[in-house]
Amino acid sequence: MGKKDKLTKLERNWIFYDIGNSAFVLLVSTIIPIYFKNCASRSGISGADSTAYFGYAASIATLIVAILGPILGTLADTKGFKKPLFTFFMMCGVLGCASLALPISWIIFLMIFVFAQVGISASFIFYDSMLSDVTTDERMDMVSSLGYALGYIGSCIPFTISLVLILFADRLSLDTKTATSIAFLLNAIWWLVITLPLIRSYKQIHYVEVEKEILKKAFHRFGDIFRERKEHKKVFGFLIAFFFYIDGVHTIINMATSYGKDVGISDNNLLFALLLTQVVAFPFAILFGKLATKFKNTDLIRVCIIGYLFIAIFALQLDKAWEFWLMAVCVAIFQGAIQALSRSYFAKIIPKDKSSEYFGFFDIFSKGASFTGTFLMGLTTQIFGNSRAGVFVICIMFVIGYLIFSANCKRKEIGLSSQVVEEKLSEI
């Protein structure tokens, strides 16, 4: 990394949260669904039903955050509110992760999983909106991409230790259930410790002043966003496209292991293939961050959407371990890039002083998409008794997302700050 690209202390501490929370994100896409499906199987629940139940749980979590997101984001834009709200929901996620280690039934396990998912998902609203406080527009693509890249490689540390504990539980005089419980605790501690530098150093730069009746004012400002939609057509056009294409991305991340298990891939192949995903995703996330300095951010996002569409089509016929490994590598190429570039692109086109409010909407569309994708995959899997039916729906989502995104890119207007909007309106 050249001197020009050298990270500031605040940028580095912001990236640390990606490294910390990615440990839990990786658990959600690997160990947690496998552990849950094995627990459910011991209770006499079929593979198709357990996949559906896990999909419903993920959908409930995303729906809760989608409802709370805009108001939480609006509150967070008030001076002094962003860090406390971020810390509270981060701790909900950490405590939820740790609580999965308790000896509980599969139903209680899903309930705690929903609690932890709400915590981590809500924390992203505040974390993503911090991007405009910790860096400049010119560095956003690089910093955002590095966050995802280092998150992927950093999460491999606690995950690898967890994997060793689980796979070699017998040699360590542990049963698999105890080893998995230790893994949940280990990842919760990792998440908390790695996040502390950001909590200590972050200061909110862009904000609105504290007002009386804060909650009432928050709803007022929330309504203002809709009234500003004509000035920010590009923002809302992007959000609609984002809803469709990120639907497929989140569903693949959340349901990959459940799908792989349903088509006959062994637990060990699933875990090691997804570990490989993290390793491969690291350089490619950095690569796309570098490419963003030479090519249009929007063109790179389009490339990622097309890449994901072909991955979903390939998954329709997947039934061998090597095919799952190949799919995992292909996902790794685009996974970090499409999320990082979408996050930084959105941060550039929204008003800086309302970043949390707009990222609340960003989260609505992101989590709403995740709800739609996981719910549809769960529902179609249960109806047809085959996970491939759900994957077909995801293919359609990518096509719609690409078409809307491409059309929206033709818009000429750019995001304006709320102050500029007011000035323009006063001139009319």
C-alpha positions in Angstrom: 0.0 0.0 0.0 1.5 3.3 -1.1 1.8 6.4 1.0 -1.2 7.9 -0.7 -3.3 4.8 0.2 -2.0 4.5 3.8 -4.8 4.2 6.2 -5.4 6.8 8.9 -5.9 5.6 12.5 -9.6 6.2 12.4 -10.0 4.5 9.0 -8.1 1.5 10.4 -10.2 1.4 13.6 -13.4 1.5 11.4 -12.1 -1.4 9.3 -11.5 -3.4 12.6 -15.3 -3.7 13.0 -15.5 -5.5 9.7 -12.8 -7.9 11.0 -14.7 -8.3 14.3 -18.2 -8.9 13.1 -17.2 -11.0 10.2 -16.4 -13.8 12.6 -20.1 -14.1 13.4 -21.1 -13.5 9.8 -19.0 -16.5 8.8 -20.6 -18.6 11.6 -24.0 -17.7 10.2 -23.1 -19.0 6.8 -21.2 -22.1 7.9 -21.3 -23.7 11.4 -24.6 -22.3 12.7 -26.9 -23.7 9.9 -25.1 -27.0 10.0 -25.3 -27.2 13.8 -29.0 -26.2 13.7 -29.9 -28.8 11.0 -28.1 -31.5 12.9 -30.0 -30.5 16.1 -33.3 -30.4 14.2 -32.6 -33.8 12.6 -32.2 -35.3 16.1 -35.7 -34.0 16.9 -37.1 -35.8 13.8 -37.4 -32.7 11.5 -36.7 -33.3 7.8 -33.9 -31.6 5.9 -36.3 -29.6 3.8 -38.3 -28.4 6.8 -35.1 -27.4 8.8 -33.9 -25.4 5.8 -37.3 -23.7 5.7 -37.3 -23.0 9.4 -33.8 -21.5 9.3 -34.8 -19.4 6.3 -37.9 -18.2 8.2 -35.8 -17.3 11.2 -33.4 -15.3 9.1 -36.4 -13.6 7.4 -37.9 -12.6 10.8 -34.6 -11.0 11.9 -34.3 -9.0 8.7 -37.9 -7.9 8.9 -37.5 -6.6 12.4 -34.4 -4.5 11.4 -36.1 -3.3 8.3 -39.0 -1.9 10.4 -36.7 -0.4 13.0 -33.9 0.7 10.6 -35.1 4.1 9.4 -36.1 5.5 12.8 -32.9 4.2 14.4 -31.0 5.8 11.5 -32.8 9.1 12.0 -32.1 9.1 15.7 -28.4 8.3 15.1 -28.0 11.4 13.0 -28.7 13.5 16.1 -25.5 14.8 17.7 -24.0 12.3 20.2 -26.4 9.4 19.4 -24.6 7.3 16.7 -21.9 5.8 18.9 -24.2 4.7 21.8 -26.7 3.2 19.4 -24.0 1.4 17.6 -22.5 0.1 20.8 -25.9 -1.1 22.2 -26.8 -3.2 19.1 -23.2 -4.5 18.7 -23.5 -5.8 22.3 -26.8 -7.4 21.5 -25.1 -9.3 18.7 -22.1 -10.3 20.8 -24.3 -11.5 23.7 -26.6 -13.4 21.3 -23.6 -15.1 19.7 -22.3 -16.1 23.2 -25.8 -17.3 24.3 -25.9 -19.9 21.4 -23.4 -21.8 23.5 -26.1 -22.6 26.1 -27.7 -26.1 26.2 -31.1 -25.2 24.5 -33.7 -26.7 22.2 -33.7 -26.1 18.5 -36.6 -23.6 18.9 -34.8 -21.5 21.5 -31.7 -21.7 19.4 -33.5 -20.1 16.5 -35.0 -17.4 18.8 -31.5 -16.5 20.1 -30.2 -16.6 16.6 -32.9 -14.0 15.6 -31.8 -11.8 18.5 -28.2 -12.0 17.5 -29.0 -11.3 13.9 -31.1 -8.2 14.8 -28.1 -7.0 16.9 -25.5 -7.3 14.1 -27.8 -6.1 11.4 -28.9 -3.0 13.3 -25.2 -2.2 14.1 -24.5 -2.1 10.4 -26.8 0.9 10.0 -24.7 3.0 12.2 -21.4 1.4 11.1 -22.0 1.9 7.4 -23.0 5.6 8.0 -19.8 6.2 9.9 -18.0 5.9 6.6 -18.6 9.5 5.7 -17.2 10.6 9.1 -14.0 8.5 9.0 -12.8 9.1 5.4 -13.3 11.3 2.3 -15.4 10.6 -0.9 -12.2 10.0 -2.9 -11.1 7.2 -0.5 -14.4 5.6 0.2 -14.2 2.8 -2.4 -10.7 1.8 -1.1 -11.6 2.0 2.6 -14.9 0.2 2.1 -13.3 -2.6 0.0 -10.5 -3.0 2.5 -13.0 -3.4 5.3 -14.6 -6.3 3.5 -11.3 -7.7 2.4 -9.7 -7.7 5.9 -13.0 -8.8 7.4 -12.8 -12.0 5.2 -9.2 -12.8 6.0 -9.5 -11.7 9.7 -12.5 -13.9 10.3 -10.5 -16.9 9.3 -8.5 -16.8 12.5 -11.4 -17.5 15.0 -13.1 -19.7 12.4 -10.1 -21.9 11.8 -9.7 -22.3 15.6 -13.4 -23.2 15.8 -13.1 -25.6 13.0 -10.1 -27.4 14.7 -12.1 -27.6 17.9 -15.1 -29.2 16.2 -13.3 -31.5 13.8 -10.8 -32.8 16.4 -13.2 -32.7 19.4 -12.6 -36.4 20.2 -8.8 -35.9 20.4 -9.3 -32.9 22.6 -11.6 -35.0 24.9 -14.6 -33.0 23.9 -17.9 -33.9 22.4 -19.0 -32.0 19.2 -21.7 -30.1 21.1 -19.3 -28.8 23.7 -16.7 -27.9 21.1 -19.3 -26.0 19.1 -20.3 -24.1 22.3 -16.7 -23.1 22.9 -16.5 -21.9 19.3 -19.6 -19.6 19.8 -18.0 -18.1 22.9 -14.6 -17.6 21.2 -16.2 -15.8 18.2 -18.3 -13.5 20.6 -15.1 -12.5 22.5 -13.2 -11.9 19.2 -16.0 -9.7 17.9 -16.1 -7.6 21.1 -12.3 -7.1 21.5 -11.7 -6.2 17.9 -14.5 -3.6 18.0 -13.2 -1.7 21.1 -10.7 0.5 19.1 -13.5 2.0 17.0 -15.7 2.6 20.1 -12.8 4.5 21.7 -11.8 6.6 18.7 -14.9 7.4 16.7 -16.4 10.9 16.8 -19.5 11.9 14.9 -18.7 14.8 12.5 -21.9 15.0 10.4 -25.0 15.4 12.5 -28.1 17.4 13.3 -28.3 19.3 16.6 -30.1 17.8 19.6 -33.7 19.0 19.7 -36.6 18.7 22.2 -38.9 15.8 21.6 -36.1 13.9 19.8 -38.2 10.9 18.9 -41.0 13.1 17.4 -38.4 15.1 15.5 -36.9 11.8 14.3 -40.2 10.8 12.7 -40.4 14.3 11.2 -37.0 14.0 9.6 -37.9 10.5 8.4 -40.8 12.0 6.5 -38.6 14.7 5.1 -36.6 12.0 3.2 -39.7 11.1 1.2 -40.3 14.8 0.5 -36.8 15.0 -0.9 -37.2 12.1 -3.2 -37.5 14.3 -6.3 -34.1 15.9 -5.5 -32.6 12.4 -5.0 -34.1 10.3 -7.8 -30.8 8.6 -8.3 -30.6 7.6 -4.7 -34.1 6.0 -4.6 -33.6 4.5 -8.1 -30.4 2.8 -6.8 -32.2 1.5 -3.7 -34.8 -0.3 -5.8 -32.1 -1.9 -8.0 -30.1 -2.7 -4.9 -33.1 -4.4 -3.3 -33.3 -6.9 -6.2 -29.6 -7.8 -6.7 -28.6 -7.8 -3.1 -31.5 -10.1 -2.5 -29.6 -12.9 -4.3 -26.3 -12.1 -2.7 -27.7 -12.3 0.9 -29.7 -15.4 0.2 -26.7 -17.2 -1.2 -24.6 -16.2 1.8 -27.3 -17.2 4.3 -28.5 -20.3 2.7 -25.5 -21.8 1.0 -24.7 -24.5 3.6 -28.3 -25.4 4.0 -28.7 -25.8 0.2 -25.4 -27.7 0.0 -26.4 -30.1 2.7 -29.8 -30.7 1.0 -28.1 -31.7 -2.3 -25.8 -34.1 -0.5 -22.6 -32.2 0.2 -20.8 -33.4 3.4 -20.4 -31.1 6.4 -16.6 -31.1 6.1 -16.7 -30.2 2.4 -19.2 -27.4 3.2 -17.0 -25.9 6.0 -13.7 -26.1 4.1 -15.2 -24.8 0.9 -16.6 -21.8 2.7 -13.3 -21.2 4.5 -11.7 -21.1 1.1 -14.3 -18.5 0.1 -13.0 -16.2 2.9 -9.4 -16.6 1.7 -10.1 -16.0 -2.0 -12.5 -13.1 -1.2 -9.6 -11.2 0.5 -7.5 -10.4 -2.6 -10.5 -9.9 -4.9 -12.1 -7.4 -2.6 -8.9 -5.4 -2.6 -8.6 -5.8 -6.4 -12.0 -4.4 -7.0 -11.2 -1.5 -4.6 -8.1 -0.8 -6.8 -10.1 -1.1 -10.0 -12.6 1.5 -8.7 -9.8 4.1 -9.1 -9.5 3.2 -12.8 -13.1 2.3 -13.8 -16.5 3.5 -12.9 -17.9 2.2 -9.7 -21.2 1.5 -11.5 -19.6 -0.6 -14.2 -17.9 -2.8 -11.6 -21.2 -3.3 -9.8 -22.8 -4.4 -13.0 -20.0 -6.9 -13.6 -20.6 -8.3 -10.1 -24.3 -8.7 -10.7 -23.7 -10.6 -13.9 -21.1 -12.8 -12.1 -23.7 -13.7 -9.4 -26.3 -14.5 -12.0 -24.1 -17.1 -13.6 -23.3 -18.5 -10.1 -27.0 -18.9 -9.3 -27.6 -20.6 -12.7 -24.7 -23.0 -12.0 -26.1 -23.8 -8.6 -29.3 -25.1 -10.2 -27.6 -28.3 -11.3 -25.1 -28.6 -8.4 -24.9 -32.0 -6.8 -21.2 -32.8 -6.4 -18.6 -31.7 -3.8 -16.2 -30.3 -6.4 -19.0 -28.2 -7.9 -19.8 -26.7 -4.5 -16.0 -25.9 -4.1 -16.1 -24.2 -7.6 -19.2 -22.3 -6.7 -17.6 -21.1 -3.4 -14.5 -19.8 -5.3 -16.7 -17.9 -7.8 -18.8 -16.4 -5.0 -15.6 -15.2 -3.3 -14.6 -13.3 -6.4 -17.7 -11.0 -6.3 -19.0 -11.2 -2.7 -16.9 -8.5 -1.1 -16.8 -6.4 -4.2 -20.5 -6.0 -4.7 -21.2 -5.2 -1.1 -18.2 -2.8 -0.6 -18.8 -0.9 -3.9 -22.6 -0.6 -3.2 -21.9 0.7 0.2 -19.3 3.3 -0.9 -21.4 4.3 -4.0 -24.4 4.9 -1.8 -22.3 6.9 0.7 -21.2 9.2 -2.1 -24.6 10.1 -3.5 -26.5 10.8 -0.2 -26.5 14.0 1.9 -23.6 13.6 4.5 -25.5 15.2 7.3 -28.3 12.7 6.9 -26.1 9.6 6.4 -27.6 7.5 9.1 -31.1 8.3 8.0 -30.3 7.3 4.4 -28.4 4.2 5.6 -31.5 3.3 7.5 -33.3 3.2 4.1 -30.3 1.4 2.7 -30.8 -1.2 5.4 -34.5 -1.5 4.7 -33.8 -2.4 1.1 -30.9 -4.6 2.1 -32.7 -6.4 4.8 -36.0 -6.4 3.0 -34.3 -8.1 0.1 -32.7 -10.6 2.5 -36.2 -11.2 4.0 -37.7 -11.7 0.5 -34.9 -14.0 -0.7 -34.6 -16.3 2.4 -38.4 -16.4 2.8 -39.0 -17.3 -0.9 -36.2 -19.9 -0.8 -37.7 -21.4 2.3 -41.2 -21.3 1.0 -40.5 -22.7 -2.5 -38.2 -25.4 -0.9 -41.1 -26.5 1.3 -43.7 -26.4 -1.5 -41.7 -28.3 -4.1 -39.6 -30.4 -1.6 -36.5 -29.3 -3.5 -34.0 -26.4 -2.8 -33.4 -25.8 -6.5 -36.8 -24.2 -6.8 -35.7 -21.4 -4.5 -32.5 -20.9 -6.4 -34.4 -20.3 -9.6 -36.3 -17.4 -7.9 -32.9 -15.9 -7.0 -31.8 -16.0 -10.6 -34.8 -13.8 -11.6 -34.0 -11.3 -8.8 -30.5 -10.8 -10.3 -31.9 -10.1 -13.8 -34.4 -7.5 -12.5 -31.7 -5.9 -10.3 -29.3 -5.5 -13.2 -31.9 -4.0 -15.5 -33.1 -1.4 -13.0 -29.5 -0.5 -11.9 -28.4 0.0 -15.5 -31.4 2.2 -16.2 -30.7 4.3 -13.1 -27.1 4.8 -14.0 -28.3 6.9 -16.9 -29.6 9.6 -14.5 -27.5 12.7 -14.6 -28.3 14.2 -11.2 -26.0 13.6 -8.2 -26.8 13.4 -4.5 -27.1 16.9 -2.8 -26.7 17.8 0.8 -29.9 18.8 2.6 -28.4 22.4 2.9 -27.9 22.6 -0.9 -31.5 21.3 -1.5 -32.9 24.0 0.7 -30.9 26.7 -1.1 -32.0 25.4 -4.5 -35.7 25.4 -3.4 -35.4 28.9 -2.0 -34.2 30.1 -5.4 -37.3 28.8 -7.1 
